[in-house]
Amino acid sequence: MVGKRAFKPSPDPFGIAGDYVAGVRLFESREYREMALKFEEKPSQEVIDKLKDAGYRYQAQNKAWTHRLTPENAMSVRIDAEKLFNEVAGMIRSEKGINHGYGGRV
């Protein structure tokens, strides 16, 4: 139609943040209603414990640590996910002996 724009859906899951030096990325999936942290390498037990304490569970089929979003918790989980991302990226950088500078947003 004339004057109508074609709808372009955003990718799902979509990237929120990534620290490529530490090898960790944060995603949100609207389709599955979850936040996800993906790692290039298996994280240390200290990082895994931090993820579990924050309510994340490992999904082997997606190779990601995920936290479910509900209408009641969506905003707080999104905020907490970004904080957790920064914490675990800092932990990994420290374990690797890398400067604590931030790797950048996606």
C-alpha positions in Angstrom: 0.0 0.0 0.0 1.1 3.5 -0.7 2.2 5.4 2.4 2.4 2.2 4.6 5.7 1.1 6.1 6.5 -2.6 6.3 6.8 -3.9 9.9 10.2 -5.2 10.7 10.2 -7.3 13.9 13.3 -7.1 16.1 15.4 -10.2 16.4 14.6 -12.6 19.2 16.5 -13.0 21.3 18.0 -9.6 21.2 21.3 -8.6 22.6 21.4 -6.1 25.5 25.0 -6.1 26.5 28.2 -7.9 25.7 31.7 -8.0 27.2 33.7 -9.8 24.4 37.0 -9.7 26.4 35.3 -11.6 29.3 33.3 -13.7 26.9 29.8 -13.1 28.3 26.7 -11.7 26.6 23.2 -10.7 28.0 20.1 -11.3 25.9 16.3 -11.0 26.3 13.9 -13.3 24.5 10.4 -11.9 24.2 9.2 -15.2 22.6 10.3 -17.3 25.6 9.9 -14.5 28.2 13.3 -14.9 29.7 16.6 -13.2 30.3 19.7 -15.1 29.2 23.4 -15.0 29.9 25.7 -16.8 27.5 29.4 -17.5 28.0 32.1 -18.4 25.4 33.7 -20.7 28.0 32.3 -22.6 30.9 32.3 -20.1 33.8 34.1 -20.8 37.1 32.2 -22.4 40.0 32.2 -19.0 41.7 30.4 -17.4 38.7 28.0 -20.4 38.5 27.1 -20.0 42.2 26.4 -16.3 41.6 24.1 -17.2 38.7 22.2 -19.8 40.8 21.9 -17.4 43.7 20.3 -14.8 41.4 17.7 -17.4 40.3 19.3 -18.4 36.9 19.1 -22.0 35.7 21.2 -23.6 33.0 19.5 -24.7 29.8 21.7 -27.2 28.0 19.8 -27.0 24.7 20.5 -23.2 24.4 23.8 -23.3 26.3 22.6 -20.4 28.3 21.8 -19.4 31.9 18.2 -18.1 31.9 15.7 -16.4 34.3 12.0 -16.4 33.6 10.2 -13.2 33.1 6.6 -12.8 34.3 4.4 -9.7 34.3 5.0 -9.3 38.0 8.8 -9.5 37.9 9.8 -8.4 34.4 11.1 -4.9 35.3 13.1 -6.0 38.4 14.6 -9.0 36.6 15.7 -6.9 33.6 17.4 -4.4 36.0 19.0 -7.2 38.1 20.1 -9.0 34.9 22.2 -6.0 33.8 23.7 -5.7 37.3 24.5 -9.4 37.3 26.0 -9.2 33.8 28.4 -6.5 35.0 29.3 -8.4 38.2 30.0 -11.7 36.4 31.9 -9.9 33.6 34.1 -8.3 36.3 34.6 -11.6 38.0 35.7 -13.3 34.8 38.0 -10.4 33.9 39.5 -10.6 37.4 40.0 -14.4 37.1 41.7 -13.9 33.8 43.9 -11.1 35.1 42.3 -8.6 32.7 41.7 -4.9 33.2 38.2 -4.3 34.7 37.2 -1.9 31.9 33.9 -2.6 30.3 33.8 -4.4 27.0 30.9 -2.5 25.6 27.2 -2.7 24.7 25.8 -4.8 22.0 
